[in-house]
Amino acid sequence: MAKNFAAFGEVMMRLQVPGYELLSQAHTLSYSFSGTGVNVAAGLANFGYTGYLISALPDNAVGDAAVSYLKKLGISQSFIKRSGKHVGMYFLENGFGSRSSRVTYTNRLESSFNRAPEGIYDFENIAEKVDVMHFCGISLAMNDSVRFHMKSFAKAVKERGGMVVFDCNYRPSLWGDGGYESAKPHYEDMLYLADIVMMNEQDAMHILKMETEETSRREQLMKLIPKVAKKYDLSVVAGTHRSINKNNKHSLCGFIYKNHTFTFSDTITFSVYDRIGAGDAYTSGILYGELESFSAEKTVAFAVTAGMLAHTIVGDTPMSSQYDIQKAMTESVGDVER
């Protein structure tokens, strides 16, 4: 059983407005640190794995605060480099009712991670020490230097028999005008190196330009994902379908495509306290199920429950244990647990 899990990604400072105030109203902010790599590594650390983060942080008090925060999440900092002067930041305003939550990024392009020079990471040494490496499409959107690091890492892991996980996580605002066309060759490079991929039919249609005459999301998914898996020789493709109901509750259905077969979770409906990062909790659940050799049915049920619970906890980072998730899978909501 693989025990060493690593994620490559940026550490960001999350600055949250109290309650449901707007930035223009608020006088105080609470801060924490997050990022897709942080979230997935912490999720696997919660499940008992050694979770490493490969990133760069400034060698100053802000970088020290980020390292301290990562320690509390159980993430190993063995492969974190200290260089540069900045961390990327984002401001979060919580939505309410018909008003959506809003994220505003600042200083991201100047962050230590995104300005890290060539040669800062020892790809071969890290690849020798980890069994599974996670990469994210958000990092792929940053710049050529980060893309070089990602692809070099993925190649080193594959050459040493490790598993490569790639989460498509396409963000239109990061790629800008002509984003799909610019993104496609880089996504394909990562897909050809990947074993497990997190994506859905929207990624296949918009990024990879695959076509289907089907009209419903489920039918599009079942038509396109097998083609993606075959073309890029993927062992597992997983993702979710989300719908937002009129009462502002969300409904979530997870899927996994493995061994030429789709397995879907039940659709679960729940209230949302904090949505940011819930997709990373789902990814952590899929990876845990795969690493523990769960059945496809158990893996996708575990993952969608992990994603649901993440919506109920403040902050980006999944905090639920195996016990929490398994309990939520088998029991209805009850009174205070004593």
C-alpha positions in Angstrom: 0.0 0.0 0.0 1.4 3.4 -1.0 2.0 5.6 2.0 3.8 8.7 0.7 1.6 11.2 -1.1 2.8 14.6 -2.4 1.0 17.5 -4.0 2.6 20.2 -6.1 0.9 23.6 -5.8 0.8 27.2 -4.5 0.1 28.1 -0.9 -2.3 31.0 -0.8 -3.4 33.3 2.0 -7.2 33.3 2.4 -8.5 36.6 3.8 -12.2 36.2 4.8 -14.7 38.9 5.5 -16.7 38.3 8.7 -20.2 36.8 8.3 -21.9 37.9 5.1 -20.5 41.4 4.8 -19.0 42.9 1.6 -15.4 44.0 1.5 -16.6 47.5 1.2 -18.4 47.1 4.6 -15.9 45.1 6.6 -13.3 46.5 9.0 -11.6 43.2 9.9 -10.4 40.0 8.0 -9.5 36.6 9.2 -6.7 34.8 7.5 -5.6 31.2 6.8 -3.6 29.4 4.2 -4.9 27.1 1.5 -4.5 26.0 -2.1 -5.5 22.8 -4.0 -2.2 21.1 -3.2 -2.6 22.1 0.5 -6.1 20.8 0.6 -5.5 17.4 -1.0 -2.3 16.8 1.0 -4.1 17.6 4.2 -7.1 15.4 3.2 -4.7 12.4 2.7 -2.9 13.3 5.9 -6.2 13.1 7.8 -6.6 9.6 6.4 -3.3 8.4 7.8 -0.9 9.0 4.8 2.3 11.0 4.9 1.3 14.1 3.0 4.0 16.2 1.5 3.6 19.6 -0.2 6.1 20.7 -2.9 5.9 24.5 -3.1 7.9 27.7 -2.5 7.2 30.3 0.2 8.9 33.6 1.1 11.6 33.6 3.7 9.9 36.1 5.9 7.3 36.2 8.7 4.4 35.5 6.3 6.2 32.4 5.0 6.8 31.4 8.6 3.1 31.7 9.3 2.2 29.6 6.3 4.7 26.9 7.4 3.2 26.9 10.9 -0.3 26.5 9.5 0.8 23.6 7.3 2.2 21.9 10.3 -1.1 22.1 12.1 -2.7 20.4 9.1 -0.3 17.5 9.4 1.5 18.3 6.1 5.2 17.6 5.8 7.3 20.6 4.8 10.4 18.6 3.7 10.1 19.7 0.1 9.1 23.3 0.6 11.6 25.9 -0.6 12.0 29.3 0.8 12.6 32.0 -1.8 11.0 35.2 -3.1 9.0 37.8 -1.1 5.3 37.2 -1.6 2.4 34.8 -1.2 -0.6 35.0 -3.4 -3.7 36.2 -1.6 -7.4 36.0 -2.2 -10.3 37.8 -0.5 -13.5 35.8 0.2 -16.9 37.4 0.5 -19.6 34.9 1.6 -22.7 34.8 -0.6 -26.2 34.8 0.8 -29.4 33.9 -0.9 -29.3 35.1 -4.5 -25.9 36.8 -4.0 -23.1 34.4 -4.9 -19.9 34.2 -2.9 -17.0 36.2 -4.5 -13.3 35.5 -4.6 -10.9 38.3 -5.5 -7.2 37.4 -6.2 -4.3 39.7 -5.6 -0.5 39.5 -5.9 -0.7 35.9 -7.3 1.7 36.3 -10.3 4.4 37.7 -8.0 4.2 34.8 -5.4 7.2 32.8 -4.4 5.6 29.7 -6.0 4.9 31.4 -9.4 8.3 33.1 -9.5 10.3 30.1 -8.4 13.4 29.7 -10.6 14.4 26.7 -12.7 16.4 24.2 -10.7 14.8 25.1 -7.3 13.2 21.7 -6.9 15.1 18.4 -7.0 12.6 16.4 -9.2 14.5 13.1 -9.1 15.1 13.0 -5.4 11.4 13.8 -4.6 10.2 11.3 -7.1 12.2 8.6 -5.4 10.5 9.3 -2.1 6.8 9.6 -3.0 4.4 7.0 -4.4 1.6 9.4 -5.6 2.0 12.9 -7.0 -1.0 15.3 -7.4 -1.0 18.2 -9.9 -3.7 20.8 -10.6 -4.8 22.7 -13.7 -4.8 25.9 -11.6 -1.0 25.7 -11.4 -0.9 24.8 -15.1 -2.5 28.2 -15.9 0.2 30.3 -14.1 3.2 30.7 -16.4 5.7 28.7 -18.4 8.1 28.3 -15.5 5.4 26.6 -13.4 4.3 24.5 -16.3 8.0 23.3 -16.8 8.1 22.3 -13.1 4.9 20.4 -13.3 5.7 18.4 -16.4 9.3 17.7 -15.2 7.9 16.4 -11.9 5.3 14.3 -13.6 7.8 12.7 -15.9 10.2 12.0 -13.0 7.4 10.3 -11.1 6.3 8.2 -14.0 9.9 7.1 -14.8 10.2 5.8 -11.3 6.9 3.9 -11.3 4.9 6.3 -9.3 1.3 7.4 -9.8 0.4 10.7 -11.3 -2.9 12.4 -10.4 -4.1 15.4 -12.5 -7.1 17.5 -11.5 -8.2 19.5 -14.6 -9.6 22.4 -12.5 -9.9 24.8 -15.4 -10.3 28.4 -14.4 -11.3 30.7 -17.3 -10.2 33.9 -15.5 -6.6 32.5 -15.2 -6.2 31.6 -18.9 -7.8 34.8 -20.2 -8.9 35.4 -23.8 -8.5 32.3 -26.0 -8.1 30.3 -22.9 -9.2 26.9 -24.1 -7.0 27.1 -27.1 -4.0 28.1 -25.0 -4.7 25.5 -22.4 -5.3 22.5 -24.6 -1.7 21.5 -25.4 -0.6 21.8 -21.8 -3.6 19.8 -20.6 -2.8 17.1 -23.1 0.8 16.9 -21.9 -0.4 16.3 -18.4 -3.1 13.9 -19.4 -0.6 11.7 -21.3 1.5 11.5 -18.1 -1.5 10.9 -15.7 -2.9 7.7 -14.2 -5.9 9.2 -12.3 -7.7 12.3 -13.6 -10.4 14.5 -12.1 -12.6 15.9 -14.7 -16.1 15.8 -16.3 -17.7 16.1 -19.7 -17.4 19.9 -19.7 -13.6 19.6 -19.6 -13.7 17.1 -22.5 -15.9 19.3 -24.6 -14.3 22.7 -23.9 -10.7 22.0 -23.3 -10.1 18.8 -25.4 -12.7 19.8 -28.1 -14.4 16.5 -28.1 -17.9 16.4 -29.6 -21.1 14.7 -28.8 -24.7 15.0 -30.0 -26.0 14.1 -26.5 -27.8 16.9 -24.7 -28.1 15.8 -21.0 -25.0 16.1 -18.8 -25.1 12.4 -17.8 -25.3 11.2 -21.4 -22.5 13.6 -22.5 -20.4 12.3 -19.6 -21.0 8.6 -20.5 -20.2 9.3 -24.2 -17.0 11.3 -23.7 -15.2 10.1 -20.6 -14.5 6.6 -22.1 -13.0 8.3 -25.1 -10.8 10.4 -22.9 -9.7 7.4 -20.9 -8.8 5.4 -24.0 -7.0 8.3 -25.8 -4.8 9.2 -22.8 -4.5 5.7 -21.3 -6.0 6.6 -18.0 -6.8 4.0 -15.3 -9.3 6.2 -13.4 -11.4 9.3 -14.3 -13.6 10.7 -11.6 -15.6 13.9 -10.9 -18.9 15.3 -9.8 -22.1 16.8 -11.1 -23.5 19.7 -8.9 -26.9 21.4 -9.0 -28.0 24.4 -6.9 -31.6 24.2 -5.8 -34.1 27.1 -5.4 -33.8 26.9 -1.6 -30.0 27.4 -1.9 -29.2 23.8 -1.0 -26.8 22.0 -3.2 -27.1 18.5 -4.7 -24.0 16.5 -5.5 -23.5 13.3 -7.4 -20.1 11.7 -7.8 -18.9 9.3 -10.5 -15.8 7.1 -11.2 -14.9 5.5 -14.5 -12.7 2.5 -14.1 -12.2 -0.8 -15.9 -14.5 0.5 -18.7 -17.3 0.9 -16.3 -19.1 3.9 -14.7 -20.1 3.9 -11.1 -22.3 6.7 -9.7 -22.9 7.7 -6.1 -26.4 8.5 -4.8 -27.2 12.2 -5.2 -27.1 13.9 -1.8 -28.6 17.2 -1.0 -27.3 19.4 1.8 -27.1 23.0 3.1 -23.8 24.9 2.4 -21.8 26.7 5.1 -18.5 27.1 3.1 -18.2 25.8 -0.4 -14.6 26.7 -1.2 -12.3 23.7 -1.4 -15.1 21.1 -1.3 -13.9 19.7 -4.7 -10.5 19.0 -3.1 -12.2 17.0 -0.4 -13.9 14.9 -3.1 -10.5 14.3 -4.8 -9.0 13.2 -1.5 -11.8 10.7 -1.0 -11.3 9.3 -4.5 -7.6 8.9 -4.0 -8.1 7.3 -0.5 -10.5 4.8 -2.0 -8.0 3.9 -4.8 -5.0 3.7 -2.5 -7.0 1.5 -0.1 -8.3 -0.7 -2.9 -12.0 0.0 -2.1 -14.6 -1.1 -4.6 -15.7 1.5 -7.0 -19.1 1.8 -5.2 -17.4 2.4 -1.8 -14.8 4.8 -3.3 -17.4 7.1 -4.9 -19.7 7.0 -1.9 -16.8 7.8 0.4 -15.7 10.7 -1.8 -19.0 12.3 -2.3 -19.7 12.2 1.5 -16.2 13.7 2.1 -17.2 16.5 -0.4 -20.5 17.0 1.4 -19.0 17.3 4.8 -16.4 19.8 3.5 -19.4 22.1 2.7 -20.3 22.1 6.4 -16.8 23.2 7.7 -15.4 26.7 7.6 -12.2 27.0 5.5 -10.9 25.5 2.3 -9.1 22.5 3.8 -10.9 19.2 4.3 -10.8 18.3 8.0 -13.0 15.2 8.3 -11.5 11.8 9.4 -12.4 8.4 8.0 -14.6 8.0 11.0 -16.5 11.2 10.3 -17.0 10.3 6.7 -18.0 6.7 7.3 -20.4 7.7 10.1 -22.1 10.2 7.7 -22.3 7.5 5.1 -24.3 5.2 7.3 -26.2 7.5 9.7 -28.8 10.2 9.4 -28.2 13.6 11.1 -28.9 13.3 14.8 -28.5 15.0 18.1 -25.2 16.1 19.6 -22.6 13.4 19.5 -21.4 12.7 23.1 
